[in-house]
Every structure is written in structure tokens, then in C-alpha cells.
Amino acid sequence: MKLKRNRLAYFTLIIITITIGLISRTEIVPEIIYPYLGDYLYAILFFLIIGFLFNKMKSLKVAIVSILVCYLIEIFQLYDADWIHTIRNNKLGALIFGSGFLWSDLVCYTLGGITGYILESVYFNKK
């Protein structure tokens, strides 16, 4: 579906998603979903960011690009060099780049990207 996204709305959703993502890394999140919720939201965040930057791009393409970006960041976690460890030792660096490769993260990213696609499709189909 090709559409023109409202950048102000997407910016607001990006801020909300970041806020929820930061909350997802606290003690109030149940242990059973704690390892997965942040990664799921990370993929939704990238869906929103890609949609914001390329506001006329088809929804499916936004989903695919956002999932691939998340995959690349996850694969990048296999890279082992002093400079990247310095960045990852910083709280913000760890939140952005992660700290270790996990196969389960790829599943979370896929589900998050699909969720972004579905939510956007449902919203714009209602209009």
C-alpha cells in the first residue's frame, strides 16, 4: 500500500515507542517477556523511523527495510573490536547496538516489523 504518512504523527509515535522501550528495560516488566519486549519494540521503532524518513514508501517495503536494519544491527553484534566494546559499554550505546547476538532477537525483530506493517495497514485501510 502506497501512502503519505503524517510526519508529526510518526514523530510522536517514535517518541512514545522510545519511552515504552525504555520502560521495557525496567523491573516493572514481567520476567517472562523482559528479554523479548525491548527487541520487539526496537523493530516497531525502526518501522516508524523508516516510515517517517520515507513517508511515501509502500508499507511492505518499510517493514522489510526495518526488519533488515534490525537484522544487520544484530549481526553486527558478532563483530569484536575494542572501539565497539567502548561504545557498547555506554548505556546508550548498549541500547542502540545491543551487547550480544541472540537468535531470539531475530524472531522479535520479525514480529515487530510485521506488527508495524499490520497496524499501519489497518489504520490506513480504515481511512
Rosetta blueprint (number, residue, H / E / L):
1 M L
2 K L
3 L L
4 K L
5 R L
6 N L
7 R H
8 L H
9 A H
10 Y H
11 F H
12 T H
13 L H
14 I H
15 I H
16 I H
17 T H
18 I H
19 T H
20 I H
21 G H
22 L H
23 I H
24 S L
25 R L
26 T L
27 E L
28 I L
29 V L
30 P L
31 E L
32 I L
33 I L
34 Y H
35 P H
36 Y H
37 L H
38 G H
39 D H
40 Y H
41 L H
42 Y H
43 A H
44 I H
45 L H
46 F H
47 F H
48 L H
49 I H
50 I H
51 G H
52 F H
53 L H
54 F L
55 N L
56 K L
57 M L
58 K L
59 S H
60 L H
61 K H
62 V H
63 A H
64 I H
65 V H
66 S H
67 I H
68 L H
69 V H
70 C H
71 Y H
72 L H
73 I H
74 E H
75 I H
76 F H
77 Q L
78 L L
79 Y L
80 D L
81 A L
82 D H
83 W H
84 I H
85 H H
86 T H
87 I H
88 R H
89 N L
90 N L
91 K H
92 L H
93 G H
94 A H
95 L H
96 I H
97 F H
98 G L
99 S L
100 G L
101 F L
102 L L
103 W H
104 S H
105 D H
106 L H
107 V H
108 C H
109 Y H
110 T H
111 L H
112 G H
113 G H
114 I H
115 T H
116 G H
117 Y H
118 I H
119 L H
120 E H
121 S H
122 V H
123 Y H
124 F H
125 N H
126 K H
127 K L
